[in-house]
């Protein structure tokens, strides 16, 4: 795992060290080795109990720390976390440049950036060195209002309002007084996990509840099957069970194949190889982006971090977007699974590839015509990777064949269990839809191309699992919806669904993600609706 770095910044005598002493009480910091780097000398010292703690090392520097000094500290102490107390008069960008050094980028990731604000001097600093203060506040994700005892509530609210105007996403915490002599902060309740860890935890909690719900339903079905209750009809449960298992049995083999192929490519082929195939000219780049998915058949679960790395390495954003959207659909494994799911309608697989490539190309062209005005990559200090155990490990440079095979299975097994949860949930809701929803509800939908297409595109966003198995989910909707509406599910699902949206938010800025989803949704709807009109 990468070393977590927390940065505490603020002007002299704002209370950084006092906050640090309280911060070390947080349960999230109680495990593992910690190195504290003090790049500023104030009146308050680190508490003796922390200095005596064998798991905590404190290093003081009179000047800025260099990347070589930081690397030496990491090699000497092998910490799990580094806390940097930084001089507020110096721009944070200077520290960021140190952390962007190649070795540090691979071994460390920035977690929380905390700004300690002395509310008594807030207006003074804002009026005299506002540019420095604004840079501090806008770069942080946690802001602590300190020394608030003698400040009126009206004044505090005014300061908070000013800070919110500068940084809408930051958490603001006020100092809490226990009595006249002591003060403490609510840091014991604050999360010092990374944003990605928090999102993953929430998702896992939600999936856990769904899993227990499905288990309870299965248990109920089993109990009812053992007894002959009068008036209890179990036929719908039996039908649900049959549909659910059939979806799983047909989808799992293709998911396994897709994940294994994807894992082999990510382990065996260096990241720079993919970068080299994209030419500098955007025209040829678009063509390359569409067909690159055939040569590098990575499913939609892994394509987002790959695309983010390409953008970070200098590939044009419109080209990278086209590659990210097209690759999951021109993937040979995806084509094979679609043909298997629709054996009597091979044209669906053909149309899926054609319209998928067309949507990807048009979406990329939209971002070429209306380019982004600022960087879209989330500012983090580590390489952008997927969240599996293999990709998050810094030890993934296996040299021998045996080591590479081991890494392939580490990557594949983790990714399979991640995707498997979505498969089970998607298959369950799809089977419920087929067995419990009356067919009469869709009689009116069948005759309305717009409504049917919109319904299936929404279903794709909710129920889509993985590009290698979406076809089996889509097939269950076939009796109620036209082939064109089914294509809406098959084309949109691998590009944009709930799972992909979460991964996009982990790599790209929220504004860009919203625009991308809107563009892909609009382009998909327009192209498929136009196709329906032409056929008529």
KEFIMAR-74403 format. One record per residue: residue in three letters; x, y, z of N, C-alpha, C in turn. Coordinates in steps of 0.02 Angstrom, whole numbers, plus 50000, padded with zeros to 5 digits. Atoms other than C-alpha are relative to their C-alpha. Layout:
ALAXYZXYZXYZ...
***
This chain:
UNK500424994050000500005000050000500445006250000UNK499624993750002500555017849968499995003550068UNK499944996249938501115029150109499515005949997UNK500474994549996499735041150162500365006350025UNK499694993749979500285059350175499455005050019UNK500454994649977499325072250278500425006350009UNK499654993649996499835090550266499605004750044UNK500314995049956499445103050405500345006749987UNK499714993550016499695121050354499625005550036UNK500304994349965499325138050429500555004850019UNK499494995149983500195153950481500284998750070UNK499665000849935501365155150630499535001550057UNK500414999349939500495152950798499254999249987UNK500715001350013498865147550717499754994050038UNK500205005849961498875131450818500104993449964UNK499895006150039499555118550697500244994250044UNK499725005449959500565108650825499484997750051UNK500535002049952499135109050952499494995549965UNK500465004250037497995102050819500314993249986UNK499655006350014499305088950774499994995450061UNK500025004149939499375083150955499324996750009UNK500675002849996497485080750953499874995049944UNK500105004350058497525072950781500284993050012UNK499705006549987498655059050842499574995650045UNK500465003949959497245053650958499504996249957UNK500495003150044496215048550807500144992549992UNK499925007350003495915029750800500294997849934UNK499745002050066496315029250615500765000549996UNK499284999150000498095034450658500354995850053UNK499725003849944498345022250801500414994049978UNK499645005850025499035008450692500515002149948UNK499494998650050500615008450588500515005150023UNK499454995449985502205018650587499845006949971UNK500134993250021502065037650577500635004150005UNK499464995249999503375050550532499705007049997UNK500234993149999503035068750578500575004549977UNK499504995450026503985081850479499785007150017UNK500154993149981503985099150557500455004749961UNK499624995450042504515112050429499935007250025UNK500074993449969504165126550547500054999250075UNK499915000349927504635130050728499535005050033UNK500464995749964503255136850838500114999450075UNK499925000149928502995139251024499774993450030UNK500265006349974502035123051049500434994249975UNK499615005950018502965106451050499554993849996UNK500355006550001502425088751011500004997250071UNK500065002849932501785080551171500514994450011UNK499515005149982503025069451262499754992949987UNK500265006950008501875054451251500074997649928UNK499915001950070502025054951062500754999249985UNK499285000650011503915057651067500274993450027UNK499785006349970504075042151176499704994049964UNK500315005450037502985031951060500484997449947UNK499515002950046504105020050964499754999849927UNK500285000250068502925020350815499985006949967UNK500034993250026503075039150794500715003050000UNK499354996650006504645048050731499885007249980UNK500084992850013504795067050731500655002749970UNK499424997050033505965076050612499875007549990UNK500074992850006506255094950615500475002649946UNK499604997050053506875105350469499945007650005UNK500014992749998507365123650470499795003049932UNK500194997850068507075124950282499544994849969UNK500425004850036506015116150152500364993349993UNK499725006650009506265097550133500074998649926UNK499905001850070506965090849970499744993049988UNK500255006850015506385075349879500504994750022UNK499495004949978508045066649918499954998950076UNK500065000749927507835070250104499384996050018UNK500615003749986506065063650100500074992749983UNK499885007050019506605047950009500434996550052UNK499575003049948507965045050139499594998350063UNK500425001249941506675046650279499564993949989UNK500435005850015505525034150193500404993550003UNK499595006149999506935021650168500234998350070UNK499765001249932507505023850348499444997450046UNK500535001649952505815022450436499454995549971UNK500545003950032504665013650309499335001550032UNK500624998249965503155023250377499384998049961UNK500655000950032501335019750343499675006749986UNK500294993450008500915038150359500535005350015UNK499564994349988501855054650349499555006150012UNK500374993949985501155070350431500495005949994UNK499564994450013501935086550369499695006450029UNK500214993549973501765102450473500375005449959UNK499704995750051502055115750341499915007450016UNK500014992849989502455134250348499485003349955UNK500544997050039500915143950295500205005749955UNK499774994550042501925158150221500294997649934UNK499725002750061502625146650089499454996649958UNK500535003050042501565141149940500014992450003UNK500065007349998500925123349946500284996849937UNK499745002750063501445121149765500734997850005UNK499305001949991503255120449822500054993050030UNK500025006749971502845105249928499734994949951UNK500285004650050501795097549791500524998049948UNK499485001550049503265098749671500484994850027UNK499575005049969504325088849793499664993149998UNK500375006349997502985075549810499864997149930UNK500105002550069502825074249620500614996449972UNK499415003850022504565066649608499804992749986UNK500235006550026504425049849518499954994750055UNK500015005249948504885038649665499455001550051UNK500494998249950503775048249786499294999249973UNK500675001050030502295047849665499804992750003UNK500155007150000502415029049659499894997250070UNK500015002849933502635026349845499535003650047UNK500414995949954501535040149920499375002449966UNK500614996950025499805047249901499755005150051UNK500234994749956499145063549972499304998450025UNK500645001849970497715060450092499605006250017UNK500364994049980497125076050185500485005950003UNK499644993749995497715094050170499595004450047UNK500374996849946497215103350328500285007050011UNK499794993149987497265122150354499735002350068UNK500204997549934497235129250531499935007649996UNK500154992950006496425146450535499925003150069UNK500094996049939496675158450680499485005449984UNK500544995550018495015167550674500145007250022UNK499844993249976495745182450770500405004049949UNK499584996650049496945186450629499774998949928UNK500235001850067495895180450482499925006249956UNK500114994050040495355197750422500665003649985UNK499354996750009497115204750447500394996849943UNK499635003450053497915191550337499645000549933UNK500374999550063496535192150207500095006949968UNK499934993250027496735211050189500715001549976UNK499314998250015498635211050181500364994949955UNK499685005150042499185194450105499464995149976UNK500575004050021497555188450032500164994549951UNK499845005050052498345179249885500304993750031UNK499695005749966499365168150002499464996150038UNK500525003249960497865164650113499514996249955UNK500475003150047496725160849966500294993549972UNK499675006050026497995148449896499984994450051UNK500035005049947498045139550064499314997050005UNK500695002349987496175138650089499734996049941UNK500275003450058495755133549911500324993249987UNK499655006450011497015119249915499834994750052UNK500125004649945496375111250075499324996549994UNK500655003449996494995098650107499734999850071UNK500244999449931494875101750295500275006650027UNK499804993549973494895118950376499765000450073UNK500154999749928494965121050566500005007250022UNK500044993349972494365137250643500244999850072UNK499665000549936495505139850792499945006550040UNK500014994249954495505151550944499355003949994UNK500654996950011493655155050933499665002350064UNK500334998949936493315157551118499705007050008UNK500224993149990493155176451115499705003149937UNK500284997650063492395177850941499254998950001UNK500735000650001490545181050918499774995149947UNK500285004850048489445168650828499905003249932UNK500114996450063489045181750697500665000649961UNK499364999450032490895184350661500234993349973UNK499815006750023491215165650650499614998049938UNK500405001650059489785163450529500245003849938UNK499754996050056490485177450422500654997149973UNK499375003050022492205169250418499864993549962UNK500175006350034491445152450373499715001449931UNK500304998350065490455160650233500545001949950UNK499454998050044492045168450163500404993949978UNK499615006150016492965151750172499624995749950UNK500405004150045491525142650088499995002849929UNK499974996950066491575155149946500654998449964UNK499355001650029493415151049921500094992549987UNK499935007350006493245132149943499354996750022UNK500665002749985491515124749932500024992750024UNK499995007249985492055106649951500344998350066UNK499625001549939493125108250109499534999250060UNK500345000649935492515102350279500265005450046UNK499804994849952492525115950413499854997550070UNK500075002449931492815111250595500185005750047UNK499864994949950492715123050742500334996950061UNK499695002049937493795121850896499464999450054UNK500495001149947492825115051046500345000850068UNK499714999049934493175120851224499694995250050UNK500245004549947493055107851362499935003850065UNK500044995749941493395120451501500435006149988UNK499644993850008494305136651533500734999049981UNK499295001050011496045129151526500164995749938UNK499835004850054495925115851392499575001249939UNK500384999750062495345114851215500134993649961UNK499915005950042495105100651095499615000949936UNK500324999750065494535097650920499644993449989UNK500385006150014493315084950850500384995549952UNK499615004050046494745076550760499944992550013UNK500085007149986494405060150848499454996949958UNK500565002450039492825058850745500115001149925UNK499884998750070493585064850582500294994049965UNK499735005450040493995052850443500675002149971UNK499364998850032495815052050393500144994749947UNK499935004550057495485039150259499995004149937UNK500004996550064495755044050079499295000149972UNK500664999650031494255049249974499804993649966UNK500145006350035494405033349873499794994650050UNK500175004949949494375022750031499305001150027UNK500674998449974492815031750094499474997849950UNK500485002150051491905029049928499944992549996UNK500015007350003492405010849924499634997150060UNK500335002649940491815008350103499255000849996UNK500724998950007490115016050068499704995149950UNK500255004650050489915005449913499974992950028UNK499995006649971490424989750006499454999150052UNK500545000549951489204993550146499334999149966UNK500635000750037487794995650021499924993149970UNK500025006650030488234979649932499904994650054UNK500095004849946488304970650099499274999550020UNK500725000149983486524975850141499604996349946UNK500365003450055485934970049970500134992550003UNK499835007149996486854953549992499594996550055UNK500395002949945486004950350160499264999749981UNK500695000150022484344954950083499854994249953UNK500085005650046484574942449943500054993350037UNK499935006249961485134929250068499364998650039UNK500625000849962483574932350173499444997649954UNK500515002150049482484930650018500084992749981UNK499875007050018483324914349970499814995450057UNK500185004049942483104907850147499254999350006UNK500735000349998481264912350143499734995249948UNK500215004550054481074903349978500114992750020UNK499835006949980481924887850049499514997550053UNK500465002049946480824887650205499304998749973UNK500675000850028479214890050107499954993849956UNK500005005950043479724876149989499934993650040UNK500025006049958479834863850134499304998550027UNK500675000949971478044866550190499475001849949UNK500554998850046476414866250099499515004850032UNK500444995049971475634882550155499415001149953UNK500604998950040473854884650096500005007249974UNK500074993450030473664898949977500665003449983UNK499354997050014475534902049960500244997549932UNK499785002050067476024901949777500745001349993UNK499274999450006477864898549750500245000049928UNK499805000550070477844898049562500435005949979UNK499614994250020478494915849546500714999850028UNK499335000749971479944911949664500414995049961UNK499655005050040480384896649563500225002949933UNK499824996750064480344906849403500575004950010UNK499464995249986481414920349482500664996450009UNK499395003949988482674907349540500294997449935UNK499775002750063482754899649367500335005349956UNK499734994650041483014916149277500655002650029UNK499404997549966484284922049406500604995549988UNK499445004650008485354906449395500214999449927UNK499825000550071485264905849205500435005949978UNK499604994150016485934923649193500714999150026UNK499345000949970487354919649312500424994849962UNK499635005450032487844903349227500265001949931UNK499784998150067487944911249056500495005950001UNK499594994049999488784927449108500694998850031UNK499375000949963490134921149227500584997849956UNK499435001950042491204912149096500305005749960UNK499754994450041491324927748988500335005350044UNK499674995449954491724938549139500704997550017UNK499355002949984493124926649185500505000849943UNK499564999450058493824926749009500235007349992UNK499834992950008493734945648997500485002550053UNK499564997749946494554948449166500694997049993UNK499345003150009495954936049130500395003449944UNK499674996650056496334944148962500235006950021UNK499834993349976496284961349041500594999950049UNK499465000549950497414955849184500674998449968UNK499385001650036498694948149067500295006149966UNK499774994050035498774964148966500295005150048UNK499764995049953498974975249119500664998050033UNK499385002349967500354964449194500574999349950UNK499475001750048501314959349038500215005949958UNK499854994450046501184974748927500125006350040UNK499864993849965502024990448995499515005549979UNK500464994650015500935005949006500245004549944UNK499734995650053502095015448889499864997249931UNK500135003150066501725002948749499355002649971UNK500654997550023499915008448738500055007349980UNK499924992850015500445026648740500315001149932UNK499634999150062501585024248590499574999049938UNK500405001450060500195018248474499565006049982UNK500424994350015499265034848485500415005549966UNK499634994850036499895047148353499825006950026UNK500114993249977500015065748386499425003349963UNK500544997150039498795070348246499334997350023UNK500645002049971497015070148311499594995849951UNK500395003850048496255063748148500164992650000UNK499785007049997497275047848145499914997350071UNK500085002149931497175047448334499304997250014UNK500685002549990495275045248328499924993049971UNK500055006750031495425030448210500374994950042UNK499615004549957496775022748319499614998550064UNK500365000949937495705025448474499434994949993UNK500575004550010494235015948400500234992749995UNK499785006850011495245000748349500504997550053UNK499525002149948496445000548498499694994950046UNK500335004849957495144991048597500034992949975UNK499935006750029495324976448477500684997150019UNK499325002349985497194975448509500114999450075UNK499935000049927497024979048696499304999050030UNK500695001249977495384970648747499925000550075UNK500104998849929495174978548918499265001750010UNK500714998849989493414978448989499895006950031UNK500154993349975492514994149050500215000950072UNK499794999449930493024990149229500715002750007UNK499294998049995494854993649190500195005649952UNK499814995350053494785005649043500055007250026UNK500004993049975494465021549146500685002050028UNK499334998049977496125021549242500525000049944UNK499545000050057497015017149079499945006549961UNK500114993850036496225032048991500265006050039UNK499754994549959496655043449137500765000449996UNK499275000050006498475038149126500215002849932UNK499844997450067498465041848938499965007649998UNK500094992749999497805059448968500575003250040UNK499464997349958499095062149105500664999949963UNK499375000750038500465056548985500015004549937UNK499994995350055499925069048852499574998349940UNK500465001650055498675060148738499435005050002UNK500534995050004497375072548677499364997450032UNK500605002049964495795072348783499464997149955UNK500515003050043494575069548637500174993049977UNK499785006650022495605054748577499944995050057UNK500045004449942495725047348752499284998350017UNK500715001349987493845049248775499724994949950UNK500225004750051493515040248611500244993050016UNK499725006549982494665026148664499644997050061UNK500325002449938493875024848837499294997549987UNK500695001950014492115023848766499944994249951UNK500055005150052492465012648616500294993350021UNK499645006249984493654999848692499564994550029UNK500405005549972492364990348796499514996949950UNK500495002550048491244988248643500314996449941UNK499665003550055492504983048510500434994350026UNK499645005549968493274970848632499784993349971UNK500195006550029493314953448549499604995650048UNK500375004149951492714945148710499285002550005UNK500674997049996491234957148717499594998149938UNK500355001950062490794953548536499794992650004UNK500165007249994490864934748570499424998950049UNK500545000949951489754936248724499335002549973UNK500624997550030488474946548627499724995149949UNK500225005150048488414933648488499714993950036UNK500245005849962488184919948618499325001550032UNK500624998249967486794929448706499425000649950UNK500514999250051485864932848543500184995649940UNK499775004550053486234917348437499595000549936UNK500424999550059484764920248319499975007149972UNK499994993050023485094938848301500725002750000UNK499304997650001486944941248258500065007349981UNK499984992950020486504958248187500055004650061UNK499974995949940486324964748365500735001150020UNK499294999349984488174961248397500345004849951UNK499704995750050488624969948234499815007350013UNK500234993249987487554985148271500295002850064UNK499724997749937488224985848447500715002949990UNK499324997650014490004987748383499985006449958UNK500024994250045489544999948244499765006350037UNK500274994149965488465011448350500425002050060UNK499564998449944489635010048498500605004149977UNK499434996350027491105015748393499795007049977UNK500254993650025490045029548316499875004950058UNK500124995849941489475036048486500655002450030UNK499354998149972491265035848550500345005349958UNK499684995150045491885045348397499665006850006UNK500374993749996490515058548405500125003450067UNK499874997249933490755060848593500695003150003UNK499324997250001492615063248566500035006449959UNK500014994050041492265075848428499675005950036UNK500324994649961491115085648545500515003450045UNK499504997049956492555087948666500585003149961UNK499514996650043493675092748520499745006949980UNK500314993650020492465106448465499915004650060UNK500094996149938492095111848644500504997550052UNK499475002849956493745108648734499925002350073UNK499994998249929493955108648922500515005750010UNK499574994249990494715124948984500524999150054UNK499515001249947495635117649133500104992550008UNK499845007149990496395101349190499414996250029UNK500575004049976495125087549217500224994450046UNK499755005449959496255075349308499985002150073UNK500014998649928495985074349495500725000750024UNK499334998849974497505081349585500154995150056UNK499735004349948498265066749676500724998749985UNK499285000550007500065062149701500234993249979UNK499815006750021500015044149648499794998849928UNK500225001950067499825035549482499264998350003UNK500715001550004498025033849427499934992849979UNK500085007150014497575015649435499314997950022UNK500625002749974496095004749465500124998150073UNK499955000749927495735000449645500144992950023UNK499885006949979496174982049643500674999550038UNK499415000949958497524975049756500645000349958UNK499405000050041498744972749612500205007249981UNK499854993350024498614990449545500195004850056UNK499844995649945498694998549716500654998250034UNK499375002149970500274989149759500595003249964UNK499414997150031501954997249730500494994649977UNK499565005550018502744980049707499674995949946UNK500335003650054502104974749538500454999449939UNK499535000650055503654973549433500314993149999UNK499755006750001503784954849423500464998849941UNK499505000950053505304949649322499934993349966UNK500045006650029505134930949298499304998149979UNK500675002350022503694921649213499564997950058UNK500405002249943503144913849378499715005950038UNK500234994149964503034930849461499455003649962UNK500514996750041502054938149316499344996150002UNK500615004049996500824923649320499655001150067UNK500284998749934500594926549506499645006750001UNK500304993450001500244944949476499365000149959UNK500615000550041498984940749340499424997550041UNK500545002949961497984930149460499815004450060UNK500174995249947498114943049600499525005249973UNK500424994950031497394956149484499324997149981UNK500625002950026496094944549407499524998050057UNK500445002249946495444937349571499675005950035UNK500284994149967495224954349651499475003349957UNK500474996850046494374961549498499374995849992UNK500595004350009493234946449481499515000850058UNK500454999349942492564948149658499695007050003UNK500294993350004492324966849631499425000149951UNK500525000050052491334964149471499454995050018UNK500485005149983490484948549539499425002650042UNK500544997249959489514958749667499495003649957UNK500464996550045488794969549529499614995049957UNK500345005050041488394954149426499414996950038UNK500535003249960487394945949567499425004850010UNK500534995149988486434961949605499625001549935UNK500334998650064486104965849422499584994249976UNK500385005950021485564948049384499374999150042UNK500585000749956484404948049534499455004849980UNK500514995150018483514964149488499714998749931UNK500245001750067483404958749307499504994250004UNK500455005849994482604942149358499355002150035UNK500614997449967481394951349475499575003649948UNK500364996350052480934962549330499624995249954UNK500315004650048480574947649218499434996050031UNK500495004549970479564937549343499445003650038UNK500494996649956478654950549448499645005849967UNK500324994350033478254964749328499554997549944UNK500495002350049476704962149224500205002449930UNK499844998350069476974961749037499545005449972UNK500484995150025475434972649013500245007250009UNK499754993349986476364987549085500375002849939UNK499574997850055477474988048930499655000049933UNK500364999950063476104986748800500025006849967UNK499974993250027476085005648781500715002149982UNK499314998150012477975006948787500234997449932UNK499775003250062478204995148639499895004549939UNK500154996050059477405007248518500315006950001UNK499694993449996478385022448575500764999250002UNK499285001050005480185022048516500395004350049UNK499634995449956480725037148618499974997450072UNK500085002249931480015030748782500374993450012UNK499675006549992480655012948756500765000850002UNK499284998950001482395019048713500245003350064UNK499804996649937482465030648864499984995250059UNK500065004849944481865016848981500604995250000UNK499455004850003483205004748920500685003450013UNK499384996449985484575017948929500065001250075UNK500004999349927484075021549108500154993450034UNK499865006749972484075002849143500744998349993UNK499285001350010485835001949070500415003550053UNK499634996349949486445015249190499954996750068UNK500115003049934485705005949338500234992750003UNK499905007349997485864987449293500644997649965UNK499415002250036487414987049182500534997450047UNK499535003349955488734975649256500715000649974UNK499345000050032490224973149142499884998849926UNK500115000450072490394974448954499994992749976UNK499985007050021490744955748944499374996150019UNK500605003749978489084950949026499355003949991UNK500604995950007487874965148987499494996949952UNK500455002850050487164955648839499504995250031UNK500445005049969486434942248953499455003550041UNK500514996149965485544955449058499525003049949UNK500414996750051484924964448902499514995049968UNK500435005050033484234948348828499364998750039UNK500595001349959483024946448974499455005249988UNK500494994950015482174962548919499714999349929UNK500175000550071481964956548740499254999149987UNK500715000950016480144950948750499595006550005UNK500394994049988479564968048810500235006149960UNK499734994150034480674979848709500264998249931UNK499765001050068481174982048529500754999149998UNK499275001050007482904977748463500375006750006UNK499674993549997483304996248447500075002450073UNK499974998149929482884999348631500524995750036UNK499495004449971483954984248678500705002549984UNK499354997150019485384992248582500185005950044UNK499874994549954485185007348694500334997650064UNK499705003149941485584996048841500714997749985UNK499365003150017487014987248753500545005149983UNK499514994850020487845003148688500185004450060UNK499874995249946487655014648838500314996750061UNK499785003249938487955002048979500754999650010UNK499285000449990489804998648950500355006850003UNK499694993450000490135017248927499875003650066UNK500204996349940489175024649073499504995950041UNK500465002949951488405015749222500215002350069UNK499864997649932488415018149410500724998250020UNK499325002249981490015008049433500535004349965UNK499524995950038490925017549295500005007250024UNK500044993149976490295034149362500435000950062UNK499594999649940491115030649530500744999949983UNK499305000250021492745026149444500215006449965UNK499854993750033492655041749337500125005550051UNK499934994849948492435052549492500644999150039UNK499375001249966493975044449567500605002649960UNK499444998050043495045049849418499925006949970UNK500124993650034494215065449346499595004650044UNK500384995149963493445081349410499254999149988UNK500725001350002491585080949447499665003549942UNK500314996350055491135094349320500094996549933UNK499865003650063491965084749179499594993649996UNK500375006250000491135068449231499265001249983UNK500704998350014489415076649228499915001649926UNK500054998350071489735083849055500094993849956UNK499885006150039490405067248991499384995649999UNK500605004149995488875057749053499445003049957UNK500534996750039487705070648976500124999349925UNK499835000650072488625070248808499884992949975UNK500075007050022488675051248798499264998149998UNK500725001749999486845049648847499645003349940UNK500344996450054486295062948721500194997149932UNK499765002650065487365056148578499714993149987UNK500275006750007486805038248609499265000349981UNK500724999450015484975043248611499885002649929UNK500104997050066485115053948455500164995049944UNK499805004750053486035040848351499524994149995UNK500455005850003484915026348400499295001949981UNK500664997850021483315036248381499995001549926UNK499954998750072483895042048210500004993549961UNK499985006550033484255024048165499304996949998UNK500695002649998482485019148219499565003449948UNK500394996350050481745032748108500174997849929UNK499785002250066482775027047959499714993249982UNK500275006750012482215009047979499265000349984UNK500724999350014480395014447984499885002649930
***
